[in-house]
Structures are given as structure tokens and as C-alpha cells.
């Protein structure tokens, strides 16, 4: 069974990056400054919270970092014996991410877009688990060095390759994911301003769209 082509996979990863940017801007602006996927930033929060004995920030950092780690572990287990690329197990795990994001949207809706401290911790943990799952899906997509949740490495590689070979623009997919992340964050900001209560739904829609298209392309290659 063959999955989507490398070019199609690169396009799907751009959409996943947009979903990540969209979700992160919601968490960053509405959940005490924490990210769902940028663990470096969350660890900085953790260190600051330890130094200042800020229990609220400690709880948020623990929810974000712990949730992400749980998502990575939970997604790695069913895919540990799976060949790289989009396939049945990958689709199932991606579907699980969609369910988590729908759960996040439902919880957000239940709080009318204004979660208190306790509800905010739960929502942050759910979003972080989903981001951890997405990171594993991206690693297993078959595109070497690709990421849709943490893009520091993508930017580093992009600039480094440009400097080493200025006559050849390499890693177009990496540039696309960077643009996707920024675009997703911009779209998330607009969504929060337009309808804060329903804004998280689009993050789930983006991931569901990726899963649907990937499954469709896989079936097409089989037939």
C-alpha cells in the first residue's frame, strides 16, 4: 500500500503546521501565556516559575510539558513498528489527534471561551497532548527532518542551506511549513476576535481535512 506522494505529503504537513500555529495562538493568548507545542518556551516558564515560587505558572508549565510528553508517548507506541509514510496506523493516530482537538473545542465552548484556572489547565493539557501526537505523526510522515510543531530547526536548516548554496533554494517544504505556522497563528488571532467561543473548531477541521485527504490519496494509489 502506497501513501501520498512526497509532494502531496509536504502539502499536508503545511496544513498541519497551520493547525499548530492556530492552536498555539489560542493557548498563548488565552491560557496564561503557555504554548501547546513550543516546549522550549514552556520550559522557560517552568524555570521562571521555580525561581519565583509561582504555583500557578508551575501548574501551567507542568500541564503543557507533561501533556506534550504524554502525547508523544501515546502516539509512538502504536506506530513504533510502522514504516514511515501515511498508512492505516498513522491515519488512526491522526484521527485520535482530531478527537482531542474536538474535545478541546467542546471544552472551550462549554466555558464560553473564558476558562477559569482549573478548566484552563485541563484544556492546555489536552491541546498539548494533541500537539505531541502531531509531532510523532509528522516525524513518521516520511519527509526527513520535517516538523509541524517546533520549527526552530526548520528555520535553521533553511537559512544554513541558503548560505551554503545561495544559487539553489532548497527545502521548499520547510519554508512552506514556516509560512503555514505563521498563517495559522494569524488566522487563529482573527478567529478569536471574530468568535472567541467557536474559534478552536477550525484547528480540528484542519487536522480532519489532512486525515481525509491522506486517506483519499492512499486509496487512489491502491486502486
Secondary structure, 3 states (H helix, E strand, C coil): CCCCCHHHHHHHHHHHHHHHHHHHHHHHHHCCCCCCCCHHHHHHHHHHHHHHCCHHHHHHHHHHHHHHHHHHHHHHHHHCCCCCCCCHHHHHHHHHHHHHHHHHHHHHHHCCCCCCHHHHHHHHHHHHHHHHHHHHHHHCCCCCCCCCCCCHHHHHHHHHHHHHCCCCCCCHHHHHHHHHHHHHHHHHHHHHHHHCCCCCHHHHHHHHHHHHHHHHHHHHHHC
